Amino acid sequence: MLSLLDLLGTIGGSILGLPGILGVALGMATRNWIVAPILGGAIGVLSPLILGGHHSAEVPITALEYSVSTIVGILAGLVGCAIRHKGAKV
């Protein structure tokens, strides 16, 4: 059973980790509202595989971690695209 503190830690780690930061950066790289969440979601799917799948730790990656990471990546991509639309008029 997952506790609320574990869930908040997973969400916070995804926001401050690779899906959040790189999702915003990739969202700012494009002005297209459809491409930005796709790129953010792709980073959200790949980041648990790249950073979380250590064979030495033997810790399984749960479906909750994948879903939280993907949702955070999608939202971060949209936020990055919104920053690009509102901030840069070039």
C-alpha distances in whole Angstrom, upper triangle without the diagonal:
4,6,10,12,10,11,14,15,14,17,19,19,20,23,24,24,26,25,26,29,30,29,31,34,34,34,37,39,40,41,39,37,36,36,34,30,31,32,29,26,28,27,23,23,25,24,20,23,25,24,20,21,23,24,24,21,19,16,15,15,12,13,12,14,17,17,16,19,21,21,22,25,26,26,28,30,31,32,34,36,37,38,40,41,42,43,45,48,49
4,7,8,6,7,10,11,11,13,15,16,17,19,21,21,23,21,22,25,27,26,28,31,31,31,34,36,36,38,37,34,33,33,31,28,28,29,26,24,25,24,21,21,23,21,18,21,23,21,18,20,22,23,24,20,19,15,14,13,11,12,10,11,15,14,13,16,19,18,19,22,23,23,24,27,28,28,31,33,33,34,37,38,38,39,42,44,46
4,5,5,6,9,10,11,13,14,15,17,19,20,21,23,22,22,26,28,27,28,31,32,32,34,36,37,38,37,35,34,34,32,29,30,30,27,25,27,26,22,23,25,23,20,23,25,23,20,22,24,25,25,22,21,18,17,16,14,15,12,14,17,16,15,18,20,19,19,23,24,24,25,28,29,28,31,33,33,34,37,38,38,39,41,44,46
4,5,5,6,9,10,11,12,14,15,17,18,19,22,21,20,24,26,25,26,29,30,29,32,34,35,36,35,32,32,32,30,27,28,29,25,24,26,25,21,23,25,22,20,24,25,23,21,23,25,27,27,24,24,20,19,18,16,16,13,14,17,16,14,17,19,18,17,21,22,21,22,26,26,25,28,30,30,31,34,35,35,36,38,41,43
4,5,5,6,9,10,10,12,14,15,16,17,21,20,19,22,25,24,25,28,29,29,31,34,35,36,36,33,33,33,30,27,29,29,25,24,26,24,21,23,24,21,19,23,24,21,19,22,23,26,25,22,22,19,19,17,16,17,14,14,17,17,14,16,20,18,17,21,23,22,22,26,26,25,28,30,30,30,33,35,35,35,38,41,43
4,6,5,6,9,10,10,12,14,15,16,18,18,18,21,23,22,24,27,28,28,30,32,33,35,34,32,31,31,28,26,27,27,23,22,24,22,18,20,21,19,16,19,21,18,16,18,20,22,22,18,19,15,15,14,12,14,11,11,14,14,12,14,17,17,16,19,21,21,21,24,25,25,27,30,30,30,33,35,35,35,37,41,42
4,5,5,6,9,10,11,12,14,15,17,16,16,19,21,20,22,25,25,25,28,30,31,32,31,29,28,28,26,22,24,24,21,19,21,20,16,18,20,17,15,19,21,18,16,19,21,23,24,20,20,17,16,14,12,12,9,9,12,12,9,12,14,14,13,16,18,17,18,21,22,22,24,27,27,27,30,32,32,33,35,38,40
4,5,5,6,8,10,11,12,14,16,15,15,18,20,19,20,23,24,24,26,29,30,31,30,28,28,28,25,22,24,24,20,20,22,20,17,19,21,18,17,20,22,19,17,21,22,25,25,22,23,19,19,16,15,15,12,11,14,14,10,12,15,14,13,16,18,16,17,20,21,20,22,25,25,25,28,30,30,30,33,36,38
4,5,5,6,8,10,10,11,15,14,14,16,19,19,20,22,24,24,26,28,30,31,31,29,29,28,25,23,24,24,20,20,21,19,16,18,19,16,15,18,19,16,15,18,19,22,22,19,20,16,17,15,14,15,12,11,14,14,11,12,15,15,13,16,18,17,17,21,22,21,23,26,26,26,29,31,31,31,33,36,38
4,6,5,6,9,10,10,12,12,12,15,17,16,18,21,22,22,24,26,27,29,29,26,26,25,23,20,21,21,17,16,18,16,13,14,16,13,11,15,16,14,12,15,17,20,21,18,18,14,14,12,11,12,9,7,10,10,7,8,12,12,10,13,16,15,15,18,20,20,21,24,25,25,27,29,30,30,32,35,36
4,5,5,6,9,10,12,10,10,13,15,14,16,19,20,19,22,24,25,26,26,23,23,23,20,17,19,19,15,15,17,15,12,14,16,14,13,17,18,16,15,18,20,23,24,21,22,18,17,14,13,13,10,9,11,10,6,8,11,10,8,11,13,12,12,16,17,16,18,21,21,22,24,26,26,27,29,32,33
4,5,5,6,8,11,11,9,12,15,14,15,18,19,19,21,24,25,26,27,24,25,24,21,19,21,20,16,17,19,16,14,16,17,14,14,18,18,16,15,19,21,24,24,21,23,19,19,16,16,17,13,11,14,14,10,10,13,12,10,12,15,13,13,16,18,16,18,21,21,21,24,26,26,26,28,31,33
4,5,5,6,9,9,9,11,13,14,15,17,19,19,21,23,25,27,27,25,25,24,21,19,20,19,16,16,17,14,12,14,15,12,11,15,15,12,12,15,17,20,21,18,19,16,17,14,15,15,13,10,12,13,10,9,13,13,10,12,15,15,13,17,19,17,18,22,22,22,24,27,27,27,29,32,33
4,6,5,7,6,6,9,11,10,12,15,16,16,18,20,22,23,23,22,21,20,17,15,17,15,12,12,14,11,8,11,12,9,9,13,13,11,11,15,17,21,22,19,20,17,17,13,14,14,12,9,10,10,7,6,9,9,7,8,11,11,10,13,15,15,16,19,20,20,22,24,25,25,26,30,31
4,6,8,7,4,7,10,9,10,13,14,14,16,18,20,22,22,20,21,20,16,15,17,15,12,13,15,12,10,14,15,12,13,16,16,14,15,19,21,24,25,23,24,21,20,17,17,17,15,12,13,13,9,8,11,10,6,8,11,10,8,12,13,12,13,16,17,17,19,21,22,21,23,27,28
4,7,8,6,7,10,11,11,13,15,16,17,19,21,23,24,22,23,22,18,17,19,17,14,15,17,13,12,16,16,12,14,17,16,14,15,18,20,24,24,22,24,21,21,18,19,19,17,14,15,16,13,11,14,14,10,11,14,13,11,14,16,14,14,18,19,18,20,23,23,22,24,27,28
4,6,6,6,8,10,11,12,14,15,17,18,21,23,24,22,23,21,18,17,18,16,13,14,14,11,10,13,12,9,10,13,12,10,12,15,17,20,21,19,21,18,18,16,17,18,16,13,13,15,12,9,12,13,10,10,14,14,11,14,16,15,15,19,20,19,21,24,24,24,25,28,29
4,6,5,5,7,10,10,11,13,15,16,18,21,21,20,20,18,15,15,15,13,10,11,11,8,8,11,10,7,9,12,10,9,11,14,16,20,21,20,21,19,19,16,17,18,16,13,13,14,12,9,11,13,10,9,12,13,10,12,15,15,14,17,19,18,19,22,24,23,24,27,27
4,6,6,5,8,10,10,11,14,15,16,19,19,18,17,15,13,11,12,10,7,8,9,6,5,8,9,7,9,12,11,11,12,15,18,21,23,21,22,20,19,15,16,16,14,11,11,11,10,6,8,9,6,5,8,10,7,9,12,12,12,15,17,17,18,21,22,22,23,26,26
4,6,5,6,9,10,10,12,14,16,18,18,17,17,16,13,12,14,12,8,10,12,9,8,12,13,10,13,15,15,14,15,19,21,24,26,24,25,22,22,18,19,18,16,14,13,13,11,8,10,10,6,6,9,8,5,8,11,10,10,13,14,14,16,18,19,19,20,24,25
4,5,5,6,9,10,11,13,15,17,18,18,19,17,13,13,15,12,10,12,13,10,11,14,14,11,14,17,15,14,16,20,21,25,26,25,26,24,24,21,22,21,20,17,16,17,14,12,13,13,10,9,11,11,8,9,12,11,9,13,15,13,15,18,19,18,19,22,23
4,5,5,6,8,10,10,13,16,17,16,17,14,11,12,13,9,7,11,11,7,9,12,11,10,13,15,14,14,16,19,21,24,26,25,26,24,24,20,22,21,20,17,16,17,15,12,12,13,11,8,11,12,8,8,12,11,9,12,15,14,14,18,19,18,19,22,22
4,5,5,6,9,10,11,14,14,13,13,11,8,8,10,7,4,8,9,7,8,11,12,11,14,16,15,15,17,20,22,26,28,26,27,25,24,20,21,20,19,16,15,15,13,10,10,11,8,5,7,8,5,5,8,9,7,10,12,12,13,16,17,17,18,21,21
4,6,5,6,9,10,12,13,13,14,12,9,10,12,10,7,11,12,10,11,15,15,14,17,19,18,18,20,23,26,29,31,29,30,28,27,24,24,23,21,19,18,18,16,13,13,13,10,8,9,8,5,5,8,6,4,8,10,9,10,13,14,14,15,18,18
4,5,5,6,9,12,14,14,15,13,10,11,13,10,9,13,13,11,13,16,16,15,18,20,18,18,21,24,26,29,31,30,31,29,28,25,26,25,24,21,20,20,19,16,15,16,13,11,12,12,8,8,10,10,6,9,11,10,10,13,15,14,14,17,17
4,5,5,7,10,11,12,12,9,7,9,10,7,7,10,10,9,12,14,14,14,18,19,18,18,21,23,26,29,31,30,31,29,28,24,25,24,23,21,19,19,18,15,14,15,13,10,11,12,9,6,10,10,7,8,12,11,10,13,16,15,15,18,17
4,5,6,8,9,9,10,8,5,7,9,7,7,11,12,11,13,16,16,16,19,21,20,21,23,25,28,31,33,32,33,31,29,26,26,24,23,21,20,19,18,16,14,14,12,10,9,9,7,4,6,7,4,5,8,8,8,10,13,13,13,15,16
4,5,7,10,10,13,11,8,11,13,11,11,14,15,14,16,19,19,19,22,24,23,23,25,28,30,34,35,34,35,33,32,29,29,28,27,25,23,23,21,19,18,17,15,13,13,12,10,8,9,8,4,5,8,7,5,9,11,10,10,12,13
4,7,9,11,13,10,8,12,12,10,11,15,15,14,17,19,19,19,22,23,22,23,26,28,30,33,35,35,36,34,33,29,30,29,28,26,24,24,23,20,19,19,17,14,14,15,12,9,11,12,8,8,11,10,8,11,13,13,11,13,13
4,6,8,10,7,6,10,11,10,11,14,15,15,17,19,20,20,24,25,24,25,28,29,32,35,37,37,37,35,34,30,31,29,28,26,24,24,23,21,19,19,18,15,14,14,13,9,10,11,9,7,10,10,8,9,13,13,11,13,12
4,6,9,8,8,11,13,12,13,16,17,18,20,22,23,23,26,28,27,28,30,32,35,38,40,40,40,38,36,33,33,31,30,28,26,25,24,22,20,20,19,16,15,15,14,11,10,11,9,6,8,10,7,7,10,11,10,11,11
4,5,5,6,9,10,11,12,15,16,17,19,20,21,23,26,27,27,28,30,32,35,38,40,39,39,37,35,32,31,29,28,27,25,23,23,21,19,18,18,16,13,14,14,10,10,12,11,7,10,12,10,9,13,15,14,14,14
4,6,6,7,9,11,11,13,15,16,17,19,21,22,25,26,26,27,29,31,34,37,39,38,38,36,34,30,29,27,26,25,23,21,21,19,17,16,16,14,11,11,12,9,7,10,10,7,8,12,11,10,13,15,15,16,17
4,6,6,7,9,10,11,13,15,16,17,19,21,23,24,25,26,27,29,32,35,38,37,36,34,32,28,28,25,24,24,21,19,20,18,15,15,16,13,10,12,13,10,9,12,12,10,12,15,14,13,17,19,18,19,19
4,6,5,6,9,10,11,12,14,15,17,18,21,22,22,24,25,27,30,33,36,35,35,32,30,27,27,24,24,23,20,19,20,18,15,15,15,12,10,12,12,9,9,12,11,9,12,15,13,14,17,18,18,19,19
4,5,5,6,9,10,11,12,14,16,17,19,21,21,22,24,26,29,32,34,33,33,31,29,25,25,23,23,21,19,18,17,15,13,13,12,10,8,9,9,5,6,9,8,6,10,12,11,12,15,16,16,17,18
4,5,5,6,8,10,10,12,14,15,17,19,20,21,22,24,27,30,32,31,31,28,26,23,22,20,19,18,16,14,14,12,10,9,10,7,4,7,8,5,6,9,9,9,11,13,14,14,17,18,19,21,21
4,5,5,6,9,10,11,12,14,17,17,18,20,21,22,26,29,31,30,30,28,25,22,22,19,19,18,15,14,15,13,10,11,12,9,7,10,11,8,9,13,12,12,15,17,16,17,20,21,21,23,23
4,5,5,6,9,10,11,12,15,16,16,18,19,21,24,27,29,29,29,27,25,21,22,20,20,18,15,15,15,13,10,12,12,8,8,11,10,7,10,12,11,11,14,16,15,17,20,20,20,22,22
4,5,5,6,9,10,11,13,15,15,16,17,20,23,26,28,27,27,25,23,19,20,18,17,15,13,13,12,10,8,9,8,4,5,7,6,5,8,10,9,10,13,14,15,17,19,19,20,22,23
4,5,5,6,9,10,12,13,14,16,16,18,22,24,27,26,25,23,21,17,17,15,15,13,10,10,10,8,5,7,8,5,5,8,9,8,10,13,13,13,16,18,18,20,22,23,23,26,26
4,5,5,6,9,11,11,12,14,15,16,20,22,25,24,24,22,20,17,17,15,16,14,11,12,13,10,7,10,11,8,8,12,12,10,13,15,15,15,18,20,20,21,24,25,25,27,27
4,5,5,6,9,10,10,11,13,15,18,21,23,22,23,21,19,16,17,16,16,13,11,12,12,8,7,10,10,6,9,12,10,10,13,15,14,15,18,19,19,21,23,23,24,26,26
4,6,6,7,9,10,11,12,14,17,20,23,21,21,19,17,13,14,12,12,10,7,8,8,5,4,7,7,5,7,10,10,10,13,14,14,16,19,19,20,22,24,25,25,28,28
4,6,7,7,9,11,11,12,16,18,21,20,19,17,15,12,12,11,12,9,6,8,10,7,6,9,10,8,10,13,13,13,16,18,18,19,22,23,23,25,27,28,28,31,31
4,6,5,6,8,10,10,14,16,19,18,18,17,15,12,14,13,14,11,9,12,12,9,9,13,13,10,13,16,15,14,18,19,19,20,23,24,24,26,28,28,29,31,31
4,5,5,6,7,9,12,15,18,16,17,15,14,11,13,13,14,10,9,12,11,8,9,12,11,10,13,15,14,14,18,19,18,20,23,23,24,26,28,28,28,31,31
4,6,5,5,7,10,13,15,14,14,12,10,7,10,10,11,7,7,10,10,8,10,13,12,12,15,17,16,17,20,21,21,23,25,26,27,29,31,31,32,35,35
4,6,6,5,9,11,14,14,13,12,11,8,11,12,13,11,9,13,13,11,12,15,15,14,17,19,19,19,22,24,23,25,28,28,29,31,33,33,33,36,36
4,6,6,8,11,14,14,14,13,13,11,14,15,16,13,12,15,16,12,14,17,16,15,18,20,19,19,23,23,22,25,27,27,28,30,32,32,32,35,35
4,6,7,11,12,12,13,12,12,10,14,15,16,12,12,15,15,12,14,17,16,15,18,20,18,19,23,23,22,25,27,27,28,31,32,32,32,35,35
4,6,9,11,9,10,8,8,7,10,13,13,10,10,14,14,11,14,17,16,16,19,21,20,21,24,25,24,27,29,29,30,33,34,34,35,38,38
4,6,9,8,8,8,7,7,11,13,15,12,12,16,16,14,16,19,19,18,21,23,23,24,27,27,27,29,32,32,33,35,37,37,37,40,40
4,5,6,7,7,9,10,14,16,18,15,15,19,19,17,19,22,22,21,24,26,25,26,30,30,30,32,34,34,35,38,39,39,39,43,42
4,6,5,8,9,11,15,18,20,17,18,21,22,20,22,25,25,24,28,30,29,30,33,34,33,35,38,38,39,41,43,42,43,46,46
4,6,9,11,14,17,20,22,19,20,24,24,22,25,27,27,26,30,32,30,32,35,35,35,37,40,39,40,43,45,44,44,48,47
4,5,9,11,14,18,19,16,18,21,21,20,23,25,24,25,28,29,28,30,33,33,33,36,38,38,39,42,43,42,43,47,47
4,6,10,13,16,17,16,17,20,21,20,22,25,25,25,28,30,29,31,34,34,34,37,39,39,40,43,44,44,45,48,48
4,7,9,13,14,12,14,17,17,17,19,22,22,22,25,27,26,28,31,31,32,34,36,36,38,40,41,41,42,45,46
4,6,10,11,10,11,14,15,15,17,20,20,21,23,25,25,27,29,30,31,33,35,35,37,39,40,40,42,45,45
4,7,8,7,8,11,12,11,13,16,16,17,19,21,21,23,25,26,27,29,31,32,33,35,37,37,38,41,41
4,5,5,7,9,10,11,13,15,16,17,19,20,21,23,25,26,27,29,31,32,33,35,36,37,38,41,42
4,5,5,6,9,10,11,12,14,15,16,18,20,21,23,24,26,27,29,30,32,33,35,36,37,39,40
4,5,5,6,8,10,10,12,14,15,16,18,20,21,22,24,26,27,28,30,32,33,34,35,38,39
4,5,5,6,8,10,10,12,14,15,16,18,20,21,22,24,26,26,28,30,31,32,33,36,37
4,6,5,6,9,10,10,12,14,15,16,18,20,21,23,24,25,27,29,30,31,32,35,35
4,5,5,6,8,10,11,12,14,15,17,18,20,21,23,24,26,27,29,30,31,34,35
4,5,5,6,8,10,11,12,14,15,16,18,20,21,22,24,26,27,28,29,32,33
4,6,5,6,9,10,10,12,14,15,16,18,20,21,22,24,26,26,27,30,31
4,5,5,6,9,10,11,12,14,15,17,18,20,21,23,24,25,26,29,30
4,5,5,6,8,10,11,12,14,15,17,18,20,21,23,24,25,28,29
4,5,5,6,8,10,10,12,14,15,16,18,20,21,22,23,26,27
4,6,5,6,9,10,10,12,14,15,16,18,20,21,22,24,25
4,5,5,6,9,10,11,12,14,15,17,19,20,21,23,24
4,5,5,6,9,10,10,12,14,15,16,18,19,22,23
4,5,5,6,9,10,10,12,14,15,16,17,20,21
4,5,5,6,9,10,11,12,14,15,16,18,19
4,5,5,6,9,10,10,12,14,15,17,19
4,5,5,6,9,10,10,12,14,16,18
4,5,5,6,9,10,10,11,14,15
4,5,5,6,9,10,10,12,14
4,5,5,6,8,10,12,14
4,5,5,6,8,11,13
4,6,5,5,8,9
4,6,6,7,9
4,6,7,11
4,6,9
4,6
4
